[in-house]
Amino acid sequence: MRDFIKALDFSTGWWYPVLLGVFLMLIIVIMPKRMNWREIYLTFGFIAGLVWSVDTIFAGWFDLFDIGKPKEVGIAEFFLFSVIPSCFAVIYLNFYQERNKILYPLLFTALSELAEWVTVAVGIMKLNQWNPLYSLPVYLFVYYFFLPKHKSIMERTTTSPFR
């Protein structure tokens, strides 16, 4: 058990992603639902897997940034790669409306960018060759195009073995 806890890498600032992740999960639980639990589950899992893949390439292979102690995986990575982006995606899609197609992507891009800046400010994310401003076009693409497309695919596929 001691080895397991030591492997969690409680580096400087680990509390920030944990608190933000728990807060966002609470929002998902108490928010009025426009999405059903199947859509929430699919979105959460899909986004978590996608973010782990992309961030492993950028942080691991290209060494653009480090989370916590370099070359170690800990509790901060779990929340920063799995929980926080997935929660933002679920909350975004739950409240997304076609008539606010510009406002919502801009709002959630700003929230995501702010969360990334705070991650750097508390010391959990160390920048090597990365600048948080590089994330802006990625967030805009995800919120404006990718997530609405993901939602439309989920809505078209009404038959599922999960029902």
Residue pairs with C-beta under 8 A, 6 or more apart in sequence:
7 72
7 73
7 74
8 74
8 75
9 68
9 69
9 72
9 73
9 74
9 75
9 76
9 77
10 74
10 75
11 68
11 69
11 74
11 76
11 123
11 124
12 122
12 123
12 124
13 76
13 119
13 122
13 123
13 124
14 68
14 74
14 75
14 76
14 124
15 122
16 118
16 119
16 122
16 124
17 75
17 76
17 79
17 80
17 83
17 84
17 119
17 124
18 75
18 76
18 79
20 79
20 84
20 115
21 79
21 83
21 84
21 87
24 83
24 84
24 87
24 88
24 91
25 83
25 87
27 87
27 91
28 40
28 87
28 90
28 91
28 94
31 91
31 94
31 95
33 40
33 94
34 94
34 95
35 43
35 90
35 93
35 94
38 160
38 162
38 163
39 93
39 151
39 154
40 90
40 94
42 154
43 86
43 89
43 90
43 93
43 150
43 154
44 86
44 87
44 89
44 90
45 86
46 150
47 85
47 86
47 89
47 90
48 81
48 82
48 83
48 85
48 86
51 81
51 82
51 85
51 86
52 81
52 82
55 80
55 81
58 64
58 65
58 130
59 65
59 66
59 67
62 129
63 128
63 129
64 127
64 128
64 129
64 130
65 125
65 126
65 127
65 128
65 129
65 130
66 125
66 126
66 128
67 74
67 76
67 77
67 80
67 124
67 125
67 126
68 74
68 76
68 77
68 124
70 126
76 124
80 119
80 124
80 125
84 115
85 112
88 108
88 111
88 112
88 115
89 142
89 147
92 104
92 108
92 143
92 147
93 147
93 148
93 150
93 151
95 104
96 104
96 147
96 148
96 151
97 104
101 144
101 148
104 143
105 140
105 143
105 144
106 140
108 139
108 143
109 136
109 139
109 140
109 143
112 135
112 139
112 143
113 132
113 135
113 136
113 139
116 125
116 132
116 135
117 132
119 125
120 126
120 127
120 132
